[in-house]
Amino acid sequence: MTEETGTAESRPRGDAELPPEPRLVALTRLWLGRGRAAFAELFDQRGRWNRRLTIGLAVVVGVACILGLPELFGAFPAGIDLEIPLRAASHFSSGGQAYPASAMLVEKGPDLPYLYPPFLLPLLTPIAALPRGAVTGTWLILCAMCAVWTCRRLAIPWPAVPFVLAWPPFAEGLITGNSQIFAFAAFVALVYEPAGRTLRTRAFLPVRDALNGVLAAAIGALKVTQMLPVLFLARRRFRAAVIGMVVLVAVVVVLLPLTGISIYGDWLAQLQRAADPKWTVGGVALGRRLGVPDLILAAFGIALALSVRGRDAVAWLGIALLIATPSVHGYTFLFLLPGLLTIRRDWAILLATLFLGVYHAIGWWMACLLVAYFLIASSRWAWLRGVDAPLPDESAGHVAANGAAS
């Protein structure tokens, strides 16, 4: 009897027969292990929990962008950035001043100073004579169509497109009808091409020199401080950059009989007045925030545009454009999108929240600084980089060889 009892006691006990403390320890270890696994999967960009987190963040931030649209509509009159050049064209056609110094005293409204180059004025003159409502409505529709095309070129899924368009940098440009919408579309067309559901950096093929040159020149045709893509292109396809600049100069020369030469002096004088840091309408340029002369930041942006290489060169070019532009507004931060699309999506969406609202300059530049940090740090910690970041073109080496040969 004793032997049987000893034998029964020596057998392993089931979980239900374990003493309370060992069983609690075992369960704790089990749940801790599962918790660590779930936590790791939450930050694993290929894990289902991270995908759910990213989608959830995108929906929340997207809805916040849409809910913020009334504030933007209240702050920016619809089509105001088209009305300003149309009024300047009307003054020009009637023999008046297109670049009056008195305009610099205006702080809001359609009488704000016109700062685009003179060659645009004769092109706008016949449009300014048309019914203004129809012209403005058509222009805003074209802006919206162009913005949708840009989103799709950036491989943004259709369900996310409305949220992206409601993001303040896009929404401000769409509401005001600013030409930055088209300049950014030219930028995207120049540097990216779709590759299924992902982005791929475009190879600057010799057969596309004319197209690439025109696109690069078009980015800064109206805002000359955004000519950095021409320098970026020149380091890769010098002939393409030359073609683009030749086309732009040809447009200026062809229209010179209609504009005259002296008006270009008026334009440069107006740009000089607009560079005054005391001009409150001048935007939130980095130089105005730090008290650094525009020439220093422009030189830094030029150096950055000329030196960037590798798979993140486009993201750095966008940051260079922001740094070098002396008149930065909300829509200018569209050039930060390549950087946001390069870093991991969940963090990029969180950084996008820094743009919610109207003119929070500190938050905007903080987002730019953080994107730059993530781009630098991702070379050491790959997990900071998005798994669906823009891909380098596989033929880049082949194209570089062809470019050197030509």
C-alpha positions, 0 to 999 in steps of 0.5 A: 500500500505504501509503495503504491502511494509513493508511486502515485505521488511520484507521478507528474501532476497536471496543471490543475494540481500544481501549487498556486505559486508555480502555476501563477509564475508559469502563466505570468511568463506565458503572458509576458512572452505573448505581450513581448511578441505582440509589442514587437509585432506592433512595431514590425512594419510587415506585421498585421498589428502594425498594419492595423495601427498604421491604417487606424492612425491614417483614418484618425489623422485624415478625419482630423484634416477633413474636420479642419477644412472649415478653418482653412476655408475661413482663413484663405479666400477661394481662388485668391492666388489666381485673383492676384495675378489676374488683377496684375495682368489687368493693370498691366494691360491698361498701362498701370503698374504691375509691381507697385511698391504700395502693394507691399503695405497690403496685408491680405486680400486680392491686392497683395503684391504680384511677385511672379515674373513679367512674362506671365502677364501677357499670357494672363491678359486675355484670361483676365478679360473673361468672366471671373467666376468661370475662370476661377471655377475652372482653375480650381477644378484643374488644380484639384485634378492635378492634385489627384494625379500627383497623389496617384503618381505618388502611389497613394491608394485611392481611398487615401487620396481625399484625406491627403488632399485635405492635408493642410499643405495640399488643402491650402494650395487647392483652396487658394488656387496657388501655382504650387500645386502644378509646380509640385506635380512637375516635381513629382513627374520629374523624379518619380514613376509608378511601379505597381503599388510602390514608387520608383525613382525615375532614371534620367534617360538620354531620350527624355532629356527634353521632357526632363529639362522642361519639367525641371525648369517648369518647377521654378518658372514662376518661383525662381527660388525653386530652380534647385531641380535644374541643378539636381538634374544638371549633375545627372544629365547636363544636356537636359538641364540646358534644354530646360533653361533654353526653353524658359529663356526662349519663352521670355525672349519671345514675350519680350516685345509685349513686356519690355525690358524695364518691367523686369527691373520693377519685378526685381525691385519688388522681390527685394522688397518682399525679402524684407523680414519685416514684411508680415505676408512673407510666410514662415521661411526658415531665415525669418524664424532664425534671423539668418540672411536668405542668401546663406540659406539659399547657398546651403540649399544649392549645395545640398541639391548639388551634393545629394546622392543615393536612394534618398536623394529626392527626399533631400532635394525636397528639404533643400527646396524648403530651406532655400525658399525665402517665401515659404507658405503652407503649400510649400511644405508639399516638398516634404512629402518625398521625405514622409514617404521615405520614412516608416508610415506610422511615424510619417502619419504622426508627423503629418499631424504637426501641420493641422491647423493654420500656420503653426510654423514651429510645428512645420519646421519641427516636422522637417527637422525630424524627417531629416533626422530619420533620413540620416538615422535610417542609414544606421537603423533600417527599421526607421525606413518605410518598407514601401519607401521609394525604390531606386531605379534598377537601371540607374547604373546603366543610365549613369554609364550612358550619360557619361558616354554621351 
